[in-house]
Amino acid sequence: MLNMVMTNLTYGFDADGATEYVNVNFNGRDEQNENYASFTIKLKNEDLQEGTTLDDLTRKKIDEYGRQKMLKLITKQ
């Protein structure tokens, strides 16, 4: 199993200063350091629960939403 760690956040803003997207970077290695993975997940407002915007999120919530989207992409759900 890979231990995935969020390593970077990059924000993109529209002309009015609202957050359009957040790129969330994850890196991970297995316990033997034999396998490695790196992901960049682009979160948009449509990835969030209804009524929530990217500007509402804490770092912990961004991590949570990023992991959820990463799993959906990996498992094709």
C-alpha positions, 0 to 999 in steps of 0.5 A: 500500500502506498502512503500518499502525502499531500505535498503542494497546493496551487490556486487559480483565480478568475478576474474577480479574485474567486478561486477557479481551481486548486491543483493538489499534489500527492506523493507516496511510496510503499513501505519497502520504498520500491514503488512510487506514485505522484498525482496532481488532482485539479479540484473545481467547484463542481467537485464539491458538495452543493453549496460549497465553493473552493474559497470555503475550504480549509487545507484539510478539506482540500486534502480530503476532496483531493483524495476522494477525486484521486480514488475515483480516477484510479478506480474509475467510479 
